[in-house]
Amino acid sequence: MTKPSPLKKKPAPKKPAAPPQAAAAFDETLPEIEALSPDRLIAINLDIPRVVSQVLGVLPGLLALRSAIAERLPTHELASLDRLEAYALAAWYAHLAWLSSGGAENALKPLLAEAAPLRENLLSDAEALARRGLLDADTVAEIRAGQGYIDTANDLVALSALFTASWSEVAGRTAATEEEMRRAGEIGPQILAALGVREHGKGPGPTEAADRRARAFSLLVHAYDQTRRAVTYLRWDEGDADAIAPSLYKGRTGRAASSSDAAAAPADEAPAAPTAPAPTGTAAPTDTAAPSGPGAALNGAPFTG
């Protein structure tokens, strides 16, 4: 018997939390990050801000299936789902710390000068698409409501993820470009990093920051992968698993991913078979290169803009 989908509408990427909330999630998750075995590290082959936005966007639909997963897959580790939000925010904060660790000069003023018109242009285009039903209107309205530097930065990340996720549907119907999507995804995190150094000065060095970033990213991807396998098994007959828990590698468009994170999707991103979830296999070594783009340091302390 076909069961109704837990989705009322297609999930849209959600903008990441402000740094204080992300910092709290990072601190809470740090023991798990540090305890992750080296052979569980995954090459950073995705744009982390986009991944975080995507995971936060689909999380309500995943949580709606929690009781069904517990009932039909009693051996599945529900902690992967229960901790998914914390892992996403921890990966977001670790990415900001990594951006800050390169020792670049504080470029906050020029970044903000570029961010304001970019946000407005993308937001206006998103609102036009939302009126035509091509983007989620509630998500776009939430982005429009943002105020202040931190919201500007997070809004750019959300807009980049929103356009990227729907690019196959909106390309050719908007004045927005892939270059604008890419740039929005780049400078949003850079603004937050620059705000962090203005408030607190330098944080961890590049090597430590890169290691934590790789570990936090790997923890998030492993947890999401396990949850996605459970959803695929549970919703196999209904055929809506990919809408509820889409691949993190789906929707990448050309240079929409940052140049430091561009790589091919791993082989295990092939469609899952209708079997019970299995442990994720050994992944590729992690990328530990220090950031090369503009950005400034932040440490573990929360900050405001």
C-alpha positions as CSV (number, residue, x, y, z in Angstrom):
1,M,0.0,0.0,0.0
2,T,1.4,3.4,-1.0
3,K,1.9,5.6,2.0
4,P,1.5,9.4,1.7
5,S,4.7,11.4,1.4
6,P,5.7,13.4,4.5
7,L,6.4,16.4,2.2
8,K,3.7,19.0,1.7
9,K,5.9,20.7,-0.8
10,K,9.4,20.4,-2.3
11,P,11.9,21.3,0.4
12,A,14.0,24.3,-0.2
13,P,17.5,25.1,1.1
14,K,17.5,27.0,4.4
15,K,20.0,29.6,5.4
16,P,22.5,28.5,8.1
17,A,22.2,29.7,11.7
18,A,24.0,32.7,13.0
19,P,27.6,32.1,14.2
20,P,26.7,32.0,17.9
21,Q,24.3,29.1,17.4
22,A,26.7,27.4,15.0
23,A,29.5,27.8,17.6
24,A,27.4,26.2,20.2
25,A,26.7,23.2,17.9
26,F,30.4,22.9,17.1
27,D,31.4,22.9,20.8
28,E,28.8,20.3,21.5
29,T,29.9,18.1,18.6
30,L,33.7,18.6,19.1
31,P,34.3,15.4,21.0
32,E,32.8,13.4,18.1
33,I,34.7,15.5,15.6
34,E,38.0,14.8,17.3
35,A,37.2,11.1,17.8
36,L,36.4,10.5,14.1
37,S,38.8,7.8,12.8
38,P,41.2,9.0,10.0
39,D,39.9,6.3,7.7
40,R,36.4,7.9,7.9
41,L,37.5,11.2,6.5
42,I,36.0,12.2,3.2
43,A,37.6,14.4,0.5
44,I,35.9,17.8,0.6
45,N,34.4,17.6,-2.9
46,L,31.3,19.7,-2.2
47,D,30.6,23.4,-1.3
48,I,30.1,23.2,2.4
49,P,27.7,26.2,2.8
50,R,25.4,24.7,0.1
51,V,25.5,21.3,1.7
52,V,24.6,22.8,5.1
53,S,21.7,24.8,3.6
54,Q,20.4,21.7,1.8
55,V,20.5,19.5,4.9
56,L,18.7,22.1,7.0
57,G,16.1,22.5,4.3
58,V,15.2,18.7,4.1
59,L,15.5,18.1,7.8
60,P,11.8,18.6,8.7
61,G,10.8,15.9,6.1
62,L,13.4,13.5,7.5
63,L,12.2,14.0,11.1
64,A,8.7,13.3,10.0
65,L,9.8,9.8,9.1
66,R,11.7,9.2,12.4
67,S,9.0,7.0,13.9
68,A,8.6,5.0,10.7
69,I,12.3,4.4,10.5
70,A,12.4,3.3,14.2
71,E,9.5,0.9,13.6
72,R,10.6,-0.7,10.3
73,L,14.4,-0.5,10.7
74,P,15.0,-1.3,14.4
75,T,18.7,-1.8,13.9
76,H,19.2,1.6,12.2
77,E,21.2,4.1,14.3
78,L,18.7,6.9,14.8
79,A,21.5,9.1,16.2
80,S,22.4,9.8,12.6
81,L,19.1,11.6,12.1
82,D,18.8,13.0,15.7
83,R,22.2,14.6,15.4
84,L,21.9,15.8,11.8
85,E,21.1,19.4,12.6
86,A,24.0,19.7,15.1
87,Y,26.4,18.1,12.6
88,A,25.3,20.6,9.9
89,L,25.8,23.6,12.1
90,A,29.1,22.3,13.4
91,A,30.3,21.8,9.8
92,W,29.2,25.4,9.0
93,Y,31.1,26.8,11.9
94,A,34.2,24.7,11.2
95,H,34.1,26.0,7.6
96,L,34.0,29.6,8.8
97,A,37.0,28.9,11.2
98,W,38.9,27.4,8.2
99,L,38.2,30.5,6.1
100,S,39.5,32.7,8.9
101,S,42.8,30.7,9.3
102,G,44.6,31.8,6.2
103,G,46.0,35.0,7.7
104,A,44.4,37.3,5.0
105,E,43.8,41.0,5.9
106,N,40.4,41.9,7.1
107,A,38.4,42.7,3.9
108,L,35.1,43.3,5.6
109,K,34.4,46.7,4.0
110,P,34.9,45.8,0.4
111,L,33.1,42.5,0.9
112,L,30.0,44.3,2.3
113,A,30.2,46.8,-0.5
114,E,29.9,43.9,-3.0
115,A,27.4,41.9,-0.9
116,A,24.7,44.5,-0.7
117,P,23.9,44.8,-4.4
118,L,24.5,41.1,-5.1
119,R,22.0,40.2,-2.4
120,E,19.4,42.6,-3.7
121,N,19.8,41.5,-7.3
122,L,19.6,37.8,-6.5
123,L,16.7,38.4,-4.1
124,S,14.7,40.4,-6.6
125,D,15.2,37.6,-9.2
126,A,14.2,35.0,-6.6
127,E,11.0,36.9,-5.8
128,A,10.1,37.1,-9.4
129,L,10.6,33.4,-9.8
130,A,8.7,32.7,-6.6
131,R,5.7,34.6,-8.0
132,R,5.7,32.2,-10.9
133,G,5.9,29.2,-8.6
134,L,9.4,28.3,-9.6
135,L,11.0,28.9,-6.2
136,D,9.6,28.5,-2.7
137,A,7.9,31.8,-1.8
138,D,8.2,31.2,2.0
139,T,11.9,30.6,1.8
140,V,12.4,33.7,-0.3
141,A,10.3,35.8,2.1
142,E,12.4,34.6,5.0
143,I,15.6,35.7,3.2
144,R,14.1,39.1,2.5
145,A,13.3,39.6,6.2
146,G,17.0,39.4,7.2
147,Q,18.7,42.5,8.5
148,G,22.3,43.3,9.5
149,Y,25.7,42.0,8.4
150,I,25.2,38.4,9.7
151,D,21.9,38.1,7.9
152,T,23.4,39.6,4.8
153,A,26.1,36.9,4.8
154,N,23.7,34.1,5.6
155,D,21.2,35.4,3.0
156,L,23.9,35.1,0.3
157,V,24.6,31.5,1.2
158,A,20.9,30.7,1.2
159,L,20.3,32.4,-2.2
160,S,23.3,30.6,-3.7
161,A,21.9,27.3,-2.5
162,L,18.4,28.1,-3.5
163,F,19.3,28.9,-7.1
164,T,21.7,26.0,-7.4
165,A,19.1,23.5,-6.2
166,S,16.6,24.7,-8.8
167,W,18.9,25.8,-11.6
168,S,17.6,23.2,-14.0
169,E,14.1,24.6,-13.6
170,V,15.0,28.4,-13.6
171,A,17.9,28.6,-16.0
172,G,16.9,30.8,-18.9
173,R,14.0,32.3,-16.9
174,T,16.0,34.7,-14.8
175,A,18.6,37.4,-15.1
176,A,20.6,35.7,-12.4
177,T,23.8,34.0,-13.5
178,E,25.8,31.0,-12.4
179,E,28.7,33.4,-11.6
180,E,26.5,35.4,-9.3
181,M,25.4,32.2,-7.6
182,R,29.0,31.1,-7.1
183,R,30.1,34.5,-5.8
184,A,27.2,34.7,-3.4
185,G,28.2,31.3,-1.9
186,E,31.8,32.5,-1.6
187,I,31.5,35.9,0.0
188,G,28.8,35.0,2.5
189,P,31.1,32.9,4.6
190,Q,34.0,35.3,4.0
191,I,31.9,38.1,5.6
192,L,31.2,36.0,8.6
193,A,34.9,35.2,9.0
194,A,35.8,38.9,8.7
195,L,33.2,39.8,11.3
196,G,34.8,37.2,13.6
197,V,38.3,38.6,13.4
198,R,36.9,42.1,14.0
199,E,35.2,40.9,17.2
200,H,37.7,38.3,18.5
201,G,41.0,38.3,16.5
202,K,42.8,35.2,15.2
203,G,41.5,31.7,15.8
204,P,43.2,28.3,15.3
205,G,46.0,27.9,12.8
206,P,45.5,26.7,9.3
207,T,46.4,23.0,9.9
208,E,44.1,22.6,13.0
209,A,41.3,24.5,11.3
210,A,41.6,22.4,8.1
211,D,41.6,19.2,10.1
212,R,38.5,20.2,12.1
213,R,36.7,21.3,8.9
214,A,37.4,17.9,7.2
215,R,36.3,16.0,10.3
216,A,33.1,18.0,10.8
217,F,32.3,17.7,7.1
218,S,32.8,14.0,7.1
219,L,30.7,13.6,10.2
220,L,27.8,15.4,8.5
221,V,28.1,13.5,5.2
222,H,28.2,10.1,7.0
223,A,25.2,10.9,9.1
224,Y,23.2,12.2,6.1
225,D,24.2,9.2,4.0
226,Q,23.0,6.8,6.6
227,T,19.7,8.7,7.0
228,R,19.3,8.8,3.2
229,R,19.8,5.0,3.0
230,A,17.1,4.5,5.6
231,V,14.7,6.8,3.7
232,T,15.5,5.0,0.4
233,Y,14.6,1.6,2.0
234,L,11.5,3.0,3.7
235,R,10.1,4.9,0.6
236,W,11.3,2.5,-2.1
237,D,7.8,1.6,-3.3
238,E,6.5,5.2,-3.1
239,G,9.4,6.4,-5.3
240,D,9.8,9.7,-3.5
241,A,13.0,9.1,-1.5
242,D,15.1,11.4,-3.6
243,A,12.7,14.2,-3.0
244,I,12.7,13.7,0.7
245,A,16.5,13.1,1.0
246,P,18.2,14.2,-2.2
247,S,21.8,13.4,-3.0
248,L,24.2,16.1,-1.7
249,Y,25.8,15.9,-5.2
250,K,22.7,16.6,-7.1
251,G,22.2,20.1,-8.6
252,R,25.9,21.1,-8.8
253,T,26.1,23.5,-11.8
254,G,29.5,24.2,-13.3
255,R,31.4,26.5,-11.0
256,A,28.6,26.9,-8.5
257,A,30.8,25.0,-6.1
258,S,33.9,26.8,-4.8
259,S,37.1,26.1,-6.7
260,S,38.8,24.6,-3.6
261,D,36.0,22.1,-3.2
262,A,35.4,21.1,-6.9
263,A,35.7,17.4,-7.5
264,A,33.7,14.5,-8.9
265,A,31.0,12.8,-6.8
266,P,32.2,9.5,-5.2
267,A,31.2,6.2,-6.7
268,D,28.9,5.4,-3.8
269,E,26.5,8.1,-4.9
270,A,24.9,5.7,-7.4
271,P,21.2,5.0,-6.7
272,A,20.7,2.9,-3.6
273,A,19.1,-0.5,-3.8
274,P,16.1,-1.4,-1.6
275,T,18.1,-3.0,1.2
276,A,18.5,-2.2,4.8
277,P,21.0,0.6,5.5
278,A,24.6,-0.5,5.6
279,P,27.7,1.1,7.1
280,T,29.4,3.6,4.9
281,G,32.7,2.3,3.5
282,T,36.2,3.8,3.8
283,A,36.3,7.2,2.1
284,A,39.1,9.1,0.3
285,P,41.7,11.1,2.2
286,T,40.7,14.6,3.1
287,D,41.7,17.9,1.5
288,T,43.7,19.9,4.1
289,A,44.7,22.9,1.9
290,A,44.6,26.2,3.6
291,P,42.2,28.8,2.2
292,S,43.4,31.1,-0.5
293,G,40.5,33.6,-0.9
294,P,39.9,36.7,1.2
295,G,38.6,36.2,4.7
296,A,39.8,36.9,8.3
297,A,40.1,34.9,11.5
298,L,37.5,33.9,14.0
299,N,37.9,31.7,17.0
300,G,35.5,29.6,18.9
301,A,33.7,32.4,20.7
302,P,30.3,33.5,19.4
303,F,30.1,36.9,17.8
304,T,27.5,39.3,16.4
305,G,27.5,41.7,13.5
